[in-house]
């Protein structure tokens, strides 16, 4: 909570919420024009946040009031679920006007979320040249560099001087809106170097491009997955990177602001998938959200039944020593938490390429040792607690042994399961938690109840 005198940073963070409240109040009192004026004065990202925070019929009323003045950049900034709702209200004619005003990558991001029929109508309504660019971009795999790149870039020959390049850019009417480097290309439009703007503007007009360009290129194949492209930017501290086709021809450029969005999306996607939920759950209806989550919960039900069956096998053991039923959750929960810790680290490390085939064995051994070390420490604790609680030192020893075993198994499972899934071509973020939970529950119940039956009965 903020204090009575919020800082400037806190004011900025609370701005969208405050604007959304003001917009909602204006709409409630019938002042649609005032509500629209508030939104139009905001940055596109803040305006999108405000539209997202206004709900139900009030949002429809606001969008209708903004129909003729809503900037295309606001549509690009909207969350997927909200954007679908807004675009459906605006209609394909308005969408067509919006996409031609956006950068190619933002326009394709907007178009790919549309139903096929609506997308076809929108593409029919845009100029032929824009339509060709959009259709070409949509033809690349989803979440690939081809979908992410901007078509506009500056390409110059290496034999030009700095003065010629400056004159060319001053006379050109279709320069990119933002750019950080010039691409030096051969006659076949294949990149042979890049020239950062800071070096370009510091060089005299008679300086030859070939003598000041960087020949160490970091190029992105057009079909590269956007997550791998983001890794290239992170690894080499890039501000922009050229995108090339199979022939090596320069097709476009990816900018750092788009990569920041990708990194945010990928991290968020991994976290949401680990929980079996989706980013759009906040915007979807109760029925849709329930249906999407049901399958994940159903799989968890099946694994829970399997773990319960292990308990059923040892029913007689539990009846003999009732204290066992009280201590079972300790063993299972400690194993589950240990597995979750290593699983979270593994999934993120795989996404950032910090965990690879080259270092996998070392990481697995390390996690084994970590699981064993923590298992020993907590085994001592639960041995003492179990022994004192029920006055049965031998029961405390058994629960300690089971804790040691299952925490070690859980930690190793947390690293091996995502590694195995990735090798099988399955996204570790989607299925890992189900497998790890099953392994830790079954290992915990089976080891504890098995040891009780073997040593105490």
Secondary structure, DSSP 8 states (H G I E B T S, - for coil): ---SS--HHHHHHHHHHHHHHHHHHHHHTT-HHHHHHHHHTS-HHHHHHHHHHS-HHHHHHHHHHTTTT--HHHHHHS-HHHHHHHHHHH-HHHHHHHHTTS-HHHHHHHHTTS-HHHHHHHHHHS-HHHHHHHHHHHTS-TTBHHHH-BS---EE-TTSBHHHHHHHHHH-S---SS-SEEEEE-TTSBEEEEEEHHHHHHS-TT-BHHHHSB-----EETTSBHHHHHHHHHHHT-SEEEEE-TT-BEEEEEEHHHHHHHHHHHHHHHHHHHTT--GGGGTS-HHHHHHHHHHHHHHHHHHHHHHHHHHHHTHHHHHH-THHHHHHHHHHHHHHHHHHHHHHHHHHHHHTT-S-TTTHHHHHHHHHHHHHHHHHHHHHHHHHHHHHHHT-HHHHHHHHHHHHHHHHHHHHHHHHHHHHHHHTT--HHHHHHHHHHHHHHHHHHHHHHHHHHHHT-
